């Protein structure tokens, strides 16, 4: 440490330099606090997460496609279903198979939600557990159109 001693008759001048020592001390304390607390905050349970692959659906011979058109008509593998009891009987026949076939629902974008909901309700009542919805890819996000 040094000290400057002035004679009493010299004029007092204003110090023109900034004292950065307190600033450096505060920054070092904050840095140490962050280094200590960040590992505590980011601690999680170590698990290996699965990788997700977005592959197109490949239809197997045992898969069943149920289509619902805009008018609410139901089709079982391109064959129109006349009444609800016939549809439920067909579902129950497929539900007892081992392995159970997968149901693919193709709903028209203009179909009422009620029609699709009715199909889902019948599938649940019949005992089907593997149900999937078939959609078309969204081309509005810059994907090339062929």
N, C-alpha and C positions, 0 to 999 in steps of 0.2 A: 504494500500500500504506500502510496506517496501522497504528500500533502504540499500544497503550494501556500507559502506564507507571503502575504503582501504587506508592504509598509502601510501604515495608517493614512498617509497622505496620497496614496494612489487611488484613483477612482475605481469604484466597483463596476465591472463590466458584466454584461449578460452572457451566460454560457450559451454558445451556439451549437453545441453537439448534443445529440440525443443519447441518453443513457439506456442501452439495450440490455443490460444485465438482468433486470427484473423480468423483462419479456422472455429472455432465453430460459430463465428459471421456471417460469410458468409453463412454457411450451414443453420443457423436459418432463415436468410433473404430469402434464396431460398425456404425453406420449407413453409414459410408464403405466398410467392408469388404463389407457386403451389396450396396451399390450397384455396386461394382466386380465382384463375383463372380457375381451373378445373370444378367447378359447372357451370360456365358461358359457357364453351365450350360444355359440354354434355347436355345442355338444349334442349329438343325436345318437340314436340306437344304430349300431352298424348292421346294415342288412344289404344283401345283394339284390338289387332291383332287376326285374325281368326286362328284356329288350322287347319292344313292340315293333312288329313288322306289319306294314299296311299292304297286304297282298289281296288280289281280287278273289272273290268267293268262287270256289270251284264246286259246281253242282255234282253231287254224288248220285248214283242211281236210286238210293233209298230216300233222298230228300224229296219233300212234298212242297210244291209251290201253290200257295193260295193267293189268288188275285181278287181284288175288290175294285170294280170299275166306278166311274163317277156316279152312276145311277144306284150304286149299292148292291149290285149283283155279285155273288160269290162264285168263284171258279176254283175247282180242285184239279190241279194239273191240266188246265185248259178245258175242263169239262164243267159246264154250269151246274150248280147245285140248286135243286128246285125248292126244297123246304128245309127248315131248321132241324127237324128231327133226323133227316137223312144225313145232314152235315155232322151232327153230334154222333151218330152211329159210326160214320166213317172215321171220325177222330178217335173214338173209343177202340175201334179195331186196330188202329195204328199205335195207340198208346201202350198196348200190352206187348208189343214186339221188343225183343232184346237183340241188339241195341235199339233204342227208340229212334225213329227217324227224326230228322230235323225239319221243322216247318219254316218255310221262307214266305213271308207276307209281302206281296207287291201291291201297295195301295196307290190308287190314282191320286194325283195331287189335288184334284177337285172333288174327291170323295168326302162325304161327311165323316166327321170324327166318330159319330155314332155307329156307322157301319164298321169301321175298323175296330172300335171298342167291342162291338157285338161279337166279332170274330175272335178277338182275344179272350173274351169271357167264355165262349164256347170251347176254345182250346184249353183253358184252365179247367173247366168243368169236365172235359173229356180226359184229363190227366196228362196232357202234353207238357213237357218241361223245356224242350229245346226249340225256342222260337226266335227268329231273326227277321229284321226288316231289310228289304232290298231297296236301295236307293241308287240314284245316278250321281256321278261325281259332280261337284260344284265347279263349273268352268268360269265363274265370275272373278276368280282371284288370279288371273293372268296365265292360266294354263292354256296351252295351244289348242286351238280347235281344228280338227281335221275333217 
